[in-house]
Amino acid sequence: MGVALSRNRILCAVVILLVCSSFAFGFFSSKQMKRSPSSDVRQQYLLQAGDAPPAVRAEVLATLRIFQEGYLKRDPGALDSFMARLFSENDDVLLLGTDAHEWIRGYRAVREFIRGDWLYWGDFRIAVGDSIIWSSGDVAWTASIGVVHSQGLERPIRFSAIMVRNGDSWRMRNLVFQWDERDPGLSDLLDPSTHIKLLGGMFRKVRDVALALNPEFWLTVW
């Protein structure tokens, strides 16, 4: 009776492990096998600089650099000053994130969302100097490309924003983050490079876990 019970427990544990492993593998593969345009194609996006006058372009770029600097430093202690420089507290601000449910509206909600990005998201970088900038009166809108580095992966992203003039500066009213990639098609699944990429990503993930568990031993191996 006891032996049978132990076997059943072992079998259940194996089944649970297989299910969890399959789920983890599928989740990992879905990210690894995403397809993005080539770097040459992405650079084509930014060939035309937009119609903003030089003075407006310089001012909007200054605002984008403040935004980028905040995401590079990721210092929650500097969040209030970051928000004060880029947003007006009484404006109806809207941020659209990369996930379906990320429709963030209002100064306070956007502040908390950005705080979460700084604490938990990857390293977000955009091509600030190459951004496309348009303007009409006291309104400007901009678009650019970038990447997010996270857990050994680099995912291409598109970023756009709408700004309004506030005295001698520009304040953000709308921000959009959007992955610049697609799900793999049949031709991608038949491409050997897809599987090489997947195996490479799995190796890096296993290596990272092994290093976390026993860094001294595995550093001598790798």
N, C-alpha and C positions, 0 to 999 in steps of 0.2 A: 504493500500500500504506500509506504513512505517513498520507495524507489520510483514507483509510477508517478507519484505526486511531484517528485523532484524532476523527473523527465518532462512532465507537462510544463513545469515552470521554466525549464531550460528551453523547451520548444517555443513557449510563449515569448520568452525573452529574445530568442533568435528571430521570430516573426516580427516582433516590434522593432528590433534592430534593422532588419531588412527593409521594413516599411519606411522607417526614418531615414535610412541611408538612401533609399530610392528617391524619397522626397528631396533630400539635400542635394543629391546628384542632379535631379531634374531642375531644381532651383538654380544651382550653380551653372549647369549647362545652358539654361535659358539666357543667362547674362553673357557667358563666354561666346555664344554663337550668334549674338546680335551682329548685324552687318551695318557698317556706316559707309558713307561716300569716301572716296579716296581723298587724300590731303590736297591734291591738285584741284579736285572738284570743289572742295570746301573753300579753298582760297579764291575760287571764281566768284563766290558769293559776295566778296568784299571789294571787287575791282572798282565799282563805282562808289565814290565817297559820299554821295548825297548832295542835296542842294543848300545846305545850311551855309550862311556867310562865314568867312574865316573867323570872325570874332565870336560868333555863336558856337561854331565848332570847337574852338579853343575852350570856351566856358563849359560846354557839355562834356568834353573830354576830361576836364578838371574834376567834374562831378563823378564821372565814371571811374577815375583813378582813386578817388576817395572810397567809392564803393568796393573796388577791387582790393584796395589796401586793407579794408576791414575784413574781407573774406580771407586774405592771406595771413593776417595776424591772429584772427579768431580769438580775440580777447573779450570775454563777456564783461569784464570790468570797464571796457571802453564802449559798450553797446549804446548807452544813453547819449554820449557825445556823437557817436556815429549816426544815430537816428536823428538827432537835432540838426546835423549838418546836411542830411539828405532828404528829410521828410518834414512836412508841416503837420503838427499834431492834430490840427483841426480839419485836415484834408481827408477826403474819402479815398484812402489808398487801397489798391487792389494788387495782390500778388498771386500769380498762378504758378504752382510748382510743377515738377515733373510727373507726379502721381495724379491719378484721376480725381482723388478727393481733395487735392490741395488747392482750394479756392479760398484764399485768405484775404479778408476784407477788414479794413480799419487799422489805425496806427498801432494800437496795442497788440492786436492779433499778429500784425506783420512783424512787430518787434519780437514777439515770442517765437515766431517761425524762424526768423533770422538767427536768434539765439540758439535754437535747436540745430540749425545748419552748422553753426560754428562749433558746437559741441560734438555733433554726431555725424555730420555729412563728410564727404571727401574734400580733397583740395581742389577748390573751384577756381579756374583761371580763364579769363577771356582775353581776346586780342584787342585790348582797349584802343591802342593807337590806330588800328585799321578799321575801327567801327564805322558803319554807315550812319550818317546823321542828316536828318531833314529838319526843317523848321518852317514855321509860319507864325509871324508875330511873336507872342510870348509862349508859344508851345513848340516843343522839339521832340522828336522821336528818333530812336537809335536802335540798331541791330548789330549783333556781332556773333562770332563763333568762339568756342572755347573747349576745354576738356575738364573732366572731373577725375582726379586720381583717388582711388579708394581700394584698399586691400589688394594691391598688386595689379589692379585693373585700371585702364584708361578709357573712359567713355566720352565720346564727342557730344557736345551740347550746343544749343543755340540760345542766345539771350537777347531780349529786347526790352526796351523801356520807353515810357512816355514821361516827359518832364514839363514843368511850367516854370516860367521865370518868377523869381521872388526877390525883388530888389536887384542886387548885383550877383545873385546866385541862381541855380536851377534846382528845383525840388522834384523828386520822383513821385509820380501819381500811380503808375501802373508798371509792374515788372512781370516778365514771362520767362520761365526756365523750361526748355524743351529738349529732350534727348534727340540727337541727330542720327538716328539709326532705325533699322527695321528688323523684323523677325526673319530668320533664315528661310529660304525657299528650298525646293527640291534640288535645284542645281547646287546650292550651297552644301546640302547634306552629302552630295556625291563628290564634293571637292575635297581631296586629301588634306589640303591646308586647313580646312575647318577642324578636322580631327586632330591634326598636329597642334593647333591652337588650344583645343580642349584639353588634350593631354598635358600640354605645357602649363595650363592654368591649374589643373588638378595637382600636378607636381609641386607647383609653388604653394598651393594651399596646404598640402600635406607637410611640406617643409616648414611653413610658418607654424603649423600646429606642433610639429616635433620640436622646433626651436623654443616654443613657449613652454613645453613640458620639461625639456631638459636641454637648455641652451649650451651648457659647457660641453656635453658629449657630442651634440650634433654639429657644433661649430668646428670640431676637429674632423668630422666626416666631410662637411661641405667646405 
